[in-house]
Amino acid sequence: MALALYRRYRPDTFEGVIGQDQVTVPLMRALDEHKLTHAYLFSGPRGCGKTSSARILARCVNCVEGPTSHPCGVCDSCRDLATGGPGSIDVVEIDAASHNGVDDARELRERAGFAPARDRYKIFILDEAHMVTPQGFNALLKIVEEPPEHVMFIFATTEPEKVIGTIRSRTHHYPFRLVPPETMGPYLERICEQEHIETEPGVLRLAMRAGGGSVRDTLSVLDQLMVGAVEGDITYDSAVALLGFTPDVLIGAAIDAVIDHDGAKLYDVIQKVIVGGYDARRFVEDLLARIRDLLVLTLGGEHAERVLSDDAAAEDLDDLHRQATALGLATLTAMAEETDEALTHMVGATSPRMRLELLAARLLAGRETGYAALGGDGPSAAAQPDPTKPATGGGFIGADADGDVPKRGRPDAAP
């Protein structure tokens, strides 16, 4: 069975951890200056390197030449903790999701009392630390506060606010972040080169978009695309089909239909989305992403092209500029609000197609009226009564602003 891509490329040193300089640089400095503490808290989104960094820190601390920021890689401890290694008897990884009670905390406390079998420190890595119960944390409190000289704790969690304050205040907290495309892109290109895989333009951007900034999730997506590669080549169409994204041509056609006030063309796009088996909610997400790109171009011009969405680089920028110019800032803003609202209402909807058709109608209606009712400008908005204020026309139908009924139709009206 082939080893997963994210496991094959798990980093062994802090230099290999990408996009987390706010964590790796201070830790490397602390290692070189021998200013280590007894407890660390690594927090951040999933797949960003928390557990890997905890293993690297343990490797650096227990290296024969350490503590050092550059482990030798040849000693027994370094080999045991390397990628694919068997693990060290003095580095204990605990899944806190299944070992979260008082009894588990007491057992850990007893194990911490024993000296390391071989290495310099006995290191406990508690993954998913937010799953530990308050009673379990309280049982650990004393040993985390005053541990033996040979013990180090590393807590890794996606929800640091669930780690009780008395534990959190006794650790050095290092927050991990999602990795931006500017950093992730070159990393994926290097992996594809090492794996002898060729990708069409836009494929890696789709993988990064599906991964959402998580290195592990992105590598899992790329691994799946590599499995389906034909003769070592990943095509853009196959990536779109596998990942479920809407083809750019449909998104562009929908925007053009709104620009041209062409209802038949817009509903034809919807029909292609439904008949083609595309997810209606994903189509709305992709449409919102395209509107966002047009907003960025409108606000920043040509200098904003580098911050466009992941899939925008595969589209002809001339078309994007043309669409942005045709719609304008006010219309794009209103379209974004309408689309975002429709996306919210599509969660759990029994008929996503109906929501999609209603969105199309609102976009066309707003385009024809200039979104005056939404923006609060223009005569159509001024004519709308304020429902929070009492009516000023009295209680008679047809009364004027002063509450008087017009003479025509009144019994005492002059002939």
VOGU-3710 file (C-alpha; in Angstrom, 3 decimals, decimal comma):
1> malalyrryr> 0,000/0,000/0,000  1,381/3,407/-0,985  2,214/5,859/1,782  0,066/8,981/1,722  1,693/12,065/0,263  1,380/14,134/3,447  3,159/11,377/5,371  5,976/11,034/2,854  6,665/14,756/2,984  6,229/15,292/6,718
11> pdtfegvigq> 9,096/17,649/7,711  11,916/16,478/9,991  13,337/19,931/10,755  11,903/23,361/11,452  13,239/24,571/8,099  10,857/22,140/6,416  7,769/23,584/8,128  6,308/26,056/5,636  4,352/29,198/6,387  4,857/29,145/10,172
21> dqvtvplmra> 7,832/31,448/10,706  6,075/33,047/13,671  6,515/29,691/15,436  9,651/28,085/13,998  11,976/31,097/14,269  11,390/31,728/18,026  11,629/28,005/18,788  14,906/27,657/16,883  16,301/30,673/18,718  15,220/29,234/22,067
31> ldehklthay> 16,893/25,904/21,226  20,175/27,516/20,214  20,225/29,727/23,302  19,133/26,895/25,632  16,080/28,798/26,834  13,575/25,969/26,776  10,543/25,793/29,015  8,781/22,760/30,446  5,395/23,162/28,678  4,289/24,360/25,243
41> lfsgprgcgk> 0,870/24,912/23,685  0,615/24,666/19,892  -2,732/25,840/18,532  -4,203/26,473/15,095  -6,313/24,995/12,282  -5,983/21,357/11,360  -3,181/20,233/9,095  -0,925/23,243/9,654  1,992/21,480/11,351  1,221/21,416/15,075
51> tssarilarc> 1,928/17,728/15,701  4,815/17,702/13,239  6,391/20,682/14,999  5,931/18,949/18,345  7,839/15,926/17,026  10,534/18,141/15,552  10,910/19,945/18,877  11,260/16,608/20,660  13,833/15,551/18,064  15,831/18,752/18,560
61> vncvegptsh> 15,728/18,501/22,346  16,797/14,842/22,578  19,444/14,911/19,847  22,877/13,792/21,076  24,287/17,117/19,930  21,345/19,057/21,351  19,417/20,826/22,402  19,912/22,284/18,940  17,798/23,774/16,177  19,562/21,497/13,665
71> pcgvcdscrd> 19,413/17,867/14,813  22,195/15,638/13,541  19,870/13,065/11,963  22,246/10,149/12,666  21,892/9,485/16,395  19,409/6,903/17,660  16,941/9,522/18,867  16,978/11,424/15,552  16,489/8,249/13,517  13,680/7,021/15,736
81> latggpgsid> 11,783/10,335/15,467  12,412/10,854/11,741  9,685/10,432/9,125  8,923/6,730/8,878  10,827/5,980/12,084  9,542/3,656/14,817  9,275/6,392/17,413  11,166/6,868/20,663  10,349/5,253/23,967  11,005/8,593/25,678
91> vveidaashn> 8,635/10,574/23,443  5,067/9,607/24,257  2,246/10,726/21,939  -1,169/10,615/23,559  -4,487/11,009/21,764  -6,308/13,206/24,261  -9,609/12,589/22,496  -9,665/9,025/23,821  -7,526/9,540/26,954  -9,212/12,543/28,484
101> gvddarelre> -10,362/11,496/31,939  -9,014/11,705/35,461  -7,706/8,127/35,418  -5,741/8,814/32,230  -4,268/11,961/33,780  -3,224/10,037/36,885  -1,555/7,368/34,754  0,328/10,043/32,820  1,402/11,655/36,074  2,791/8,337/37,297
111> ragfapardr> 4,676/7,733/34,051  6,189/11,198/34,235  7,821/10,296/37,535  10,151/7,790/35,872  13,433/8,974/34,360  14,013/8,721/30,595  15,195/5,304/29,409  17,755/6,673/26,941  17,290/10,297/25,951  17,745/13,610/27,690
121> ykifildeah> 14,056/14,341/28,318  10,833/12,381/28,619  8,451/14,313/26,395  4,664/13,965/26,413  2,799/15,185/23,305  -0,943/15,547/23,956  -2,752/15,814/20,640  -6,309/17,207/20,556  -5,710/18,610/24,016  -9,023/20,486/24,029
131> mvtpqgfnal> -10,783/17,135/24,444  -9,381/16,657/27,950  -12,090/17,154/30,556  -11,737/19,923/33,173  -11,298/17,216/35,794  -8,505/15,669/33,740  -6,769/19,026/33,373  -7,059/19,640/37,091  -5,433/16,279/37,753  -2,529/17,339/35,515
141> lkiveeppeh> -2,257/20,836/36,942  0,322/20,163/39,636  2,759/18,243/37,465  2,423/20,757/34,610  3,110/23,566/37,068  6,105/21,902/38,740  7,297/18,998/36,563  10,422/16,927/37,210  13,618/18,165/35,602  13,483/15,528/32,897
151> vmfifattep> 9,852/16,081/31,753  8,453/18,302/28,997  4,824/18,689/27,911  3,631/19,754/24,445  -0,111/20,340/24,026  -1,503/20,511/20,479  -5,054/21,717/19,889  -7,343/23,336/17,358  -9,366/25,047/20,100  -7,038/26,652/22,652
161> ekvigtirsr> -9,910/28,423/24,390  -11,107/25,023/25,632  -7,831/24,415/27,450  -8,479/25,651/30,980  -6,766/28,883/31,895  -4,713/27,417/34,721  -3,014/25,062/32,245  -2,778/27,606/29,437  -1,092/30,193/31,685  1,686/27,714/32,519
171> thhypfrlvp> 2,674/27,116/28,890  4,362/29,032/26,101  1,608/29,469/23,517  2,538/29,368/19,810  -0,331/29,966/17,326  -0,194/28,284/13,913  -1,967/29,779/10,908  -3,326/28,705/7,535  -0,710/28,796/4,782  -1,328/31,393/2,020
181> petmgpyler> -1,222/30,413/-1,675  1,924/32,490/-2,181  3,760/30,070/0,115  1,858/26,895/-0,698  2,199/27,181/-4,488  6,013/26,845/-4,772  5,915/24,035/-2,201  3,437/22,040/-4,299  5,473/22,686/-7,433  8,563/21,198/-5,765
191> iceqehiete> 6,597/18,116/-4,717  5,236/17,620/-8,238  8,747/17,908/-9,601  10,047/15,281/-7,178  7,109/12,996/-8,002  7,638/13,542/-11,778  4,113/14,874/-12,235  3,153/17,533/-14,773  0,150/19,776/-14,100  -1,795/22,026/-16,429
201> pgvlrlamra> -2,130/25,709/-15,457  -4,683/26,181/-12,691  -4,536/22,634/-11,286  -2,408/23,491/-8,273  -4,578/26,506/-7,575  -7,626/24,260/-7,498  -5,841/21,926/-5,077  -4,944/24,855/-2,823  -8,496/26,105/-2,931  -9,854/22,679/-1,979
211> gggsvrdtls> -7,281/22,423/0,823  -8,314/25,752/2,281  -4,821/26,693/3,494  -4,235/23,414/5,349  -1,024/21,765/4,190  -2,215/18,264/5,033  -5,591/18,717/3,339  -3,956/20,225/0,257  -1,462/17,371/-0,002  -4,314/14,866/0,359
221> vldqlmvgav> -6,136/16,538/-2,540  -2,956/16,607/-4,632  -2,332/12,940/-3,827  -5,798/12,070/-5,106  -5,194/14,044/-8,291  -1,845/12,296/-8,799  -3,511/8,892/-8,548  -5,778/9,816/-11,459  -2,995/11,323/-13,567  -2,694/9,981/-17,107
231> egditydsav> 0,935/9,300/-18,036  2,081/11,620/-15,256  -0,066/14,547/-16,395  -2,944/16,112/-14,422  -5,347/18,012/-16,667  -7,366/20,998/-15,547  -10,674/19,466/-16,672  -10,071/16,283/-14,693  -9,225/18,313/-11,583  -12,404/20,384/-11,939
241> allgftpdvl> -14,504/17,239/-12,355  -12,905/15,404/-9,427  -12,986/18,294/-6,966  -16,507/19,359/-7,916  -15,721/22,945/-8,879  -17,829/24,728/-11,466  -16,113/25,188/-14,838  -14,955/28,757/-15,453  -16,972/28,932/-18,664  -20,261/28,557/-16,754
251> igaaidavid> -19,329/31,176/-14,172  -18,280/33,595/-16,900  -21,482/32,942/-18,842  -23,589/33,655/-15,745  -21,861/37,001/-15,173  -22,234/37,935/-18,847  -25,936/37,073/-18,720  -26,420/39,481/-15,817  -24,489/42,171/-17,690  -26,630/41,682/-20,809
261> hdgaklydvi> -29,945/41,462/-18,884  -30,403/38,106/-20,625  -32,697/35,948/-18,508  -32,826/33,118/-21,018  -29,046/32,856/-21,068  -28,810/32,921/-17,258  -31,414/30,198/-16,825  -29,657/28,174/-19,500  -26,547/28,290/-17,299  -28,609/27,064/-14,344
271> qkvivggyda> -29,975/24,234/-16,466  -26,423/23,192/-17,408  -25,388/23,254/-13,748  -28,278/21,008/-12,711  -28,166/18,635/-15,694  -24,375/18,437/-15,515  -24,585/17,137/-11,960  -22,770/20,089/-10,390  -23,566/21,001/-6,801  -25,851/24,037/-6,780
281> rrfvedllar> -24,353/25,377/-3,558  -20,827/24,991/-4,909  -21,911/26,894/-8,020  -23,107/29,784/-5,840  -19,823/29,673/-3,898  -17,854/29,848/-7,146  -20,092/32,657/-8,401  -19,456/34,614/-5,192  -15,725/34,033/-5,591  -15,885/35,440/-9,135
291> irdllvltlg> -17,825/38,495/-7,960  -15,195/39,007/-5,301  -12,476/38,889/-7,973  -14,330/41,523/-9,993  -14,629/43,677/-6,865  -10,891/43,378/-6,245  -10,141/44,385/-9,827  -12,537/47,326/-9,571  -10,965/48,557/-6,345  -7,300/47,813/-7,040
301> gehaervlsd> -7,024/47,771/-10,826  -4,122/45,936/-12,428  -2,109/45,984/-9,210  -4,744/43,772/-7,571  -4,393/40,899/-10,032  -1,914/39,074/-7,771  -4,465/38,794/-4,935  -7,258/37,305/-7,017  -8,900/34,022/-6,036  -7,122/30,760/-6,700
311> daaaedlddl> -8,958/29,966/-9,921  -8,928/33,494/-11,324  -5,426/33,150/-12,740  -6,664/30,473/-15,130  -9,238/32,851/-16,560  -8,496/35,433/-19,211  -7,838/38,618/-17,258  -9,147/40,688/-20,153  -12,597/39,153/-19,619  -12,395/39,891/-15,914
321> hrqatalgla> -11,545/43,522/-16,568  -14,355/43,743/-19,119  -16,904/42,313/-16,676  -15,688/44,522/-13,819  -15,961/47,633/-15,984  -19,424/46,707/-17,245  -20,868/46,165/-13,773  -19,175/48,803/-11,625  -18,516/48,940/-7,909  -22,080/49,576/-6,678
331> tltamaeetd> -23,633/46,778/-8,716  -20,891/44,304/-7,795  -21,312/45,107/-4,118  -25,059/44,531/-4,300  -24,563/41,315/-6,279  -22,122/40,073/-3,658  -24,623/40,739/-0,884  -27,422/38,990/-2,772  -25,251/35,971/-3,566  -23,921/35,705/-0,027
341> ealthmvgat> -27,453/35,804/1,368  -28,585/33,114/-1,062  -25,599/30,959/-0,098  -26,569/31,222/3,558  -30,140/30,147/2,839  -29,003/27,183/0,746  -27,565/25,402/3,794  -29,924/22,512/4,477  -32,357/23,643/1,771  -34,612/20,895/0,434
351> sprmrlella> -34,538/22,380/-3,058  -31,191/24,053/-3,855  -32,295/24,480/-7,484  -35,211/26,661/-6,416  -32,866/28,835/-4,342  -30,550/29,106/-7,314  -33,372/30,170/-9,638  -34,573/32,756/-7,114  -31,042/34,130/-6,907  -30,945/34,423/-10,694
361> arllagretg> -34,237/36,336/-10,667  -33,009/38,722/-7,975  -29,745/39,363/-9,802  -31,587/40,158/-13,025  -34,207/42,314/-11,301  -31,546/44,204/-9,386  -29,515/44,728/-12,531  -32,511/46,201/-14,357  -33,349/48,612/-11,518  -29,738/49,455/-10,742
371> yaalggdgps> -30,151/47,894/-7,282  -31,764/51,119/-6,154  -34,010/49,334/-3,681  -31,029/47,629/-2,118  -28,747/50,648/-2,009  -31,332/53,094/-0,737  -30,677/55,565/-3,584  -32,915/56,790/-6,339  -36,622/57,448/-6,649  -37,689/53,826/-6,345
381> aaaqpdptkp> -36,084/53,580/-2,908  -37,498/56,918/-1,788  -40,999/55,811/-2,715  -40,826/52,829/-0,405  -42,580/53,493/2,948  -40,669/52,935/6,165  -42,404/50,056/7,966  -41,016/51,223/11,339  -42,863/54,556/11,200  -46,642/55,101/11,536
391> atgggfigad> -48,532/56,035/8,423  -49,072/59,793/8,011  -52,108/59,568/5,771  -54,744/58,993/8,441  -56,868/55,897/8,429  -58,704/56,393/5,124  -57,640/54,703/1,960  -56,638/57,324/-0,562  -56,122/60,096/2,020  -53,397/62,638/1,283
401> adgdvpkrgr> -50,445/63,473/3,516  -52,597/65,775/5,707  -55,216/63,096/6,252  -57,806/64,800/4,000  -59,812/62,858/1,504  -59,662/64,355/-2,001  -62,784/66,274/-3,009  -63,622/63,889/-5,814  -65,826/61,209/-4,339  -66,683/63,191/-1,141
411> pdaap> -70,466/63,699/-0,420  -69,994/67,439/0,190  -67,789/68,000/-2,824  -68,771/70,880/-5,084  -70,337/69,780/-8,383
//
